[in-house]
Amino acid sequence: MFDYNKLRGRIREKVGTENDFAKAIGMGRSSLSQKLNNRVEFSQNEIKNAVVVLEIEDKDIPDYFFAAKV
C-alpha cells in the first residue's frame, strides 16, 4: 500500500480539487478516488499525465507515487 498524502497536497496546491485533477488527466472522479485509496493502482500513463499536470520533476516521482504507507 502507498501513502498518497503528499500527492493529495500537490493536487490541492496545483489544481485545487481532486475532481478538477481527475478531469485534467482524463480520469473519472471515482477512478481517482479508488487509486488514492489503494483499491486500484495508477497505470504508467496515468502517472505520466499526473506528473505533467502537477509539474513534478522525474526525480520526485517516487515520493508522490511510491511512498510506502507505514
C-alpha positions in Angstrom: 0.0 0.0 0.0 1.1 3.5 -0.8 0.8 6.8 1.1 -0.7 9.4 -1.2 -0.8 12.3 1.3 2.0 14.2 -0.5 0.2 13.6 -3.8 -3.1 14.9 -2.4 -1.3 18.0 -1.1 0.3 18.6 -4.5 -3.2 18.3 -6.2 -4.6 20.9 -3.9 -1.6 23.2 -4.4 -1.5 23.0 -8.3 -5.1 22.2 -9.4 -7.4 22.8 -6.4 -9.7 19.9 -6.1 -9.3 16.1 -6.8 -12.3 16.4 -9.2 -10.5 19.1 -11.3 -7.4 17.0 -11.2 -9.2 13.9 -12.4 -10.6 15.9 -15.3 -7.2 17.3 -16.1 -5.7 13.9 -16.5 -8.7 12.4 -18.3 -9.9 10.2 -15.4 -13.3 10.0 -13.6 -13.5 11.2 -10.1 -14.4 7.7 -8.8 -11.5 6.1 -10.6 -9.1 8.7 -9.0 -10.7 8.0 -5.5 -10.1 4.3 -5.9 -6.4 4.9 -6.8 -5.8 7.4 -3.9 -7.4 4.9 -1.5 -5.2 2.0 -2.7 -8.0 0.0 -4.2 -6.6 0.2 -7.7 -3.0 1.0 -8.9 -2.1 4.0 -11.0 -1.0 3.0 -14.5 2.2 4.3 -16.0 0.3 6.5 -18.4 -1.8 8.0 -15.5 1.4 8.7 -13.6 2.9 10.3 -16.7 -0.1 12.6 -17.2 -0.2 13.5 -13.5 3.4 14.4 -13.5 2.8 16.9 -16.3 -0.3 18.4 -14.8 1.3 18.7 -11.3 4.7 19.8 -12.5 6.5 17.0 -10.6 10.2 16.5 -11.5 11.1 13.0 -12.6 13.4 12.5 -9.6 10.5 13.2 -7.2 8.0 10.7 -8.8 8.8 8.0 -6.1 7.9 10.5 -3.3 4.5 11.1 -4.7 3.5 7.7 -6.1 5.6 5.0 -4.4 5.9 6.1 -0.7 5.2 3.2 1.5 2.3 3.5 3.9 3.5 2.9 7.4 
